[in-house]
Amino acid sequence: MENNKLHILIVDDDDRIRDLLKDYLINNNYIISTAENAEEAKEKLKYIKFDILILDVMMPGQSGYELTEEIKKTIQVPIILLTAKGEVENRIKGLELGADDYIGKPFEPKELLLRIKNIVKNKNILDLSSKYFVGQAEINLNKMTINFNNKIRKINNSEKKVLIEMLSNPGKTFSREEIGRISGINQERSIDVMVTRLRQKLESNPKNPKYLQTIRGSGYVLWIE
């Protein structure tokens, strides 16, 4: 995925830092949204799927540590923490809570850009121009089609978003709440219907799925041979 396809959320109560990073990253072909605090960030997370979050640790209200811990319970998104604290124990705390990287203030924007690029390189972000196989089903995310037994079936945007995440994380169980956030679908029944539709497009026996399976009490998982 190209840089200009990546949407980053910057959360910092310092207007100067927030605006500086926003301008710098926009100039480097990223899509940028900002928030002044954790509450504003969580409101945006309800409606937008971000590729990377950049969180300041020391914010009024909920701290970056607390926000990281809360987010990681439901959303698997890379997080970089900005902290003025240089002590080893504080860095370890952030990583233990699920942060993917940290950078101490003050820092050069170019250093943050390099951290972002490293996360993108290390994270299994799908190339939408490539084709992917789940059993005999050939998935073309760019054309939004699934070719199974020489029959081409279209997928909608919600199904595409879910497939991108599942193909990026084969064997990972996604809760209904997490699938809802990814797809933008709120009702559990509608999420189940979407999964059923995907099975009909991917599986030779949708009622006894081999690849897109239900994990009772937890959610759904996609297995790839």
RABELPE-V150291 format. One record per run of one state. SS is the DSSP state (helix for helix, strand for strand, loop for the rest). FROM is the first residue (numbers start at 1). TO is the last residue. If there is no record, write none. Layout:
BEGIN
ss;from;to
SS;FROM;TO
SS;FROM;TO
END
This chain:
BEGIN
ss;from;to
loop;1;2
helix;3;5
loop;6;6
strand;7;11
loop;12;14
helix;15;27
loop;28;30
strand;31;35
loop;36;37
helix;38;45
loop;46;51
strand;52;56
loop;57;63
helix;64;72
loop;73;77
strand;78;83
loop;84;87
helix;88;96
loop;97;100
strand;101;104
loop;105;108
helix;109;122
loop;123;130
strand;131;134
loop;135;136
strand;137;140
loop;141;144
strand;145;148
loop;149;150
strand;151;154
loop;155;156
helix;157;168
loop;169;172
strand;173;174
loop;175;175
helix;176;183
loop;184;187
helix;188;202
loop;203;205
helix;206;208
loop;209;211
strand;212;215
loop;216;218
strand;219;222
loop;223;225
END
